[in-house]
Amino acid sequence: MEITERIGDVQTQAMTLWWLGHLAEEQGEYTKAISYLQPALEILQRLKSPDTESVSASLDRVMGNS
């Protein structure tokens, strides 16, 4: 993550956060999952990424479980 931040690769940063959020969700750590998914969603929204909808759905699912 630190490397992607330094080089400004925000797309990779967002995808990494999404993956970490997914892993935290699978472990039942919903608060941690939200802490990863929320910034991922914000980045992808700024980029107008097609992945925005998938991350938003993940975040909605996690928030429903927390």
C-alpha positions as CSV (number, residue, x, y, z in Angstrom):
1,M,0.0,0.0,0.0
2,E,2.8,2.4,0.9
3,I,4.4,2.0,-2.5
4,T,1.1,2.6,-4.4
5,E,0.5,5.8,-2.3
6,R,4.0,7.0,-3.1
7,I,3.8,6.5,-6.8
8,G,0.2,7.8,-7.0
9,D,-1.4,4.6,-8.3
10,V,-4.8,5.2,-6.7
11,Q,-6.5,2.5,-8.8
12,T,-4.3,-0.2,-7.4
13,Q,-4.6,1.3,-3.9
14,A,-8.4,1.2,-4.1
15,M,-8.3,-2.4,-5.4
16,T,-6.0,-3.4,-2.5
17,L,-8.3,-1.8,0.0
18,W,-11.3,-3.6,-1.6
19,W,-9.4,-6.9,-1.3
20,L,-8.5,-6.3,2.4
21,G,-12.1,-5.4,3.1
22,H,-13.2,-8.6,1.5
23,L,-10.8,-10.6,3.6
24,A,-11.8,-8.8,6.8
25,E,-15.5,-9.5,6.0
26,E,-14.8,-13.2,5.5
27,Q,-13.2,-13.3,9.0
28,G,-16.2,-11.6,10.5
29,E,-14.3,-8.4,11.2
30,Y,-17.0,-6.0,9.9
31,T,-15.7,-2.8,11.4
32,K,-12.3,-3.5,9.9
33,A,-13.9,-4.3,6.6
34,I,-15.7,-1.0,6.6
35,S,-12.5,0.8,7.3
36,Y,-11.0,-0.6,4.1
37,L,-14.1,-0.6,1.9
38,Q,-15.1,3.0,2.6
39,P,-11.9,4.6,1.3
40,A,-11.8,2.2,-1.6
41,L,-15.3,3.3,-2.6
42,E,-14.4,7.0,-2.3
43,I,-11.3,6.6,-4.5
44,L,-13.2,4.6,-7.2
45,Q,-16.0,7.2,-7.2
46,R,-13.5,9.9,-7.8
47,L,-12.0,7.9,-10.7
48,K,-15.5,7.1,-12.0
49,S,-14.4,3.4,-12.1
50,P,-16.8,0.7,-13.2
51,D,-15.7,-1.2,-10.0
52,T,-17.6,1.5,-7.9
53,E,-20.8,-0.5,-8.0
54,S,-19.2,-3.7,-6.8
55,V,-17.4,-2.0,-3.9
56,S,-20.6,-0.2,-3.0
57,A,-22.4,-3.5,-2.9
58,S,-19.7,-5.1,-0.7
59,L,-19.9,-2.1,1.7
60,D,-23.7,-2.3,1.9
61,R,-23.4,-6.1,2.6
62,V,-20.8,-5.5,5.4
63,M,-22.8,-2.7,6.9
64,G,-25.8,-4.9,7.0
65,N,-23.8,-7.5,9.0
66,S,-22.2,-5.1,11.5
